[in-house]
């Protein structure tokens, strides 16, 4: 049996499991962007080349490489227990099939409790355990955990993209474009759908403010009018916000929800009761997913025909067949792994990147955090089996933005609810790098 590490105490110790695992912000324009990014690059290069305590202990500690995955559990709407459950399932499967290059991989999991203290405690557990990476994790408290990981030289691979440090830290390797890419992509999806006006219902926070800029950049070339509807992150009644977003309900009116999953669910009921006849609803994956479509009435519910922008292919895609097999074959009954959850999918992609990067490291030496970071920094692309375009974090791949240079995957997918299922509305990936970099659409 294995036990999940927890951040329940101020200074907890990581609990190990026997089963273990493999496989956003103001935008600067034109020359200002490039100059700012150029200023950052030497610092990025210098920092990413540094080792830390994790390396110092790599040869003196465990011969088996150790990693950690964290996510909140038991907190309410932010819970992502499927992410840690998948990490454990991946590990069971990997080790059952011979391990990582013949060595068992030890996985630690941690409940970051959706608090700054919890995230910091998880980071300390990872440091104390000399992990070679924190993989596929979820936390909005990057400012509280990234400095500690940087000091220890530990890569943060495949975070969910909820905080600025995940797109600026030289030791962060995001596999998706976070909320900026989703909102920019949603804007382009609605331009293609013929929207004349778009209302954005988004969190009334500083992070929400930045989403307005990205959406404006996506809509402006098509002269689509944008209405900003800031709303509270938590509310049981979003009627006034839904009414303002729907407006006069003319043909060509479109509404995007960029709230979290629970507030988006709370928004759908007043939206349904207002019963707009012409307004087109859209959202981003993470604000709703297949389980929300199901729970709100499927094809007869308010999400019928809704557009959705995601980081990855739709859940029904064969891209996720291996994820389904791992979840069903190696998951346990104490935590459900929802394959349609973008957090679960992010964990899967992150572990695939980790597995391939580990295989490229010098096999004659123990796998260390520094060795792993060196592979990731090399710029050599890593194939994720179609879940994303090939990923690389070399200096030439950085986004020309002083606010989010580490946002290297600027591609999204266009999906739509049809027949009660989220399916591909347009095949393949759509690159919104030009929006995120403050440029113009390609000719």
Buried (B, 14 or more C-beta within 10 A) or exposed (E): EBEBBBBEEEEBEBBBBBBBBBBBBEBBBEEEBBEBBEEBBEEBEEBBEBBBBBBBBBEEEBEBBBBBBBBBBEBEBBBBBBBBBBBBBBBBBBBEEEBBEEBBBBBBBBBBBBBBEBBBBBBBBBBBBBBBBBBBBBBBBBEBBBBBBBBBBBBBBBBBBBBBBBBBBBBBBBBBBBBBBBBBBBBBBBBBBEBBBBBBBBBEEEBBBBBBBBBBBBBBBBEBEBBBBBBEBEBEEBBEBBBBBBBEEEEBBBBBBBBBBBBBBBBBBBBBEBEBEEBBBBBBBBBBBBBBBBEBBBEEBBBBEBBBBBBBBBBBBEBBEBBEEBBEEBBBEEBEBBBBBBBBBBBBBBBBBBBBBBBBBEEEEBBBBBBBBBBBBBEBBBEBBBBBBEBBBEBEBBBBBBBBBBBBBBBBBBBBBBEBBBBBBEEEBBBBBBBBBBBEBEE
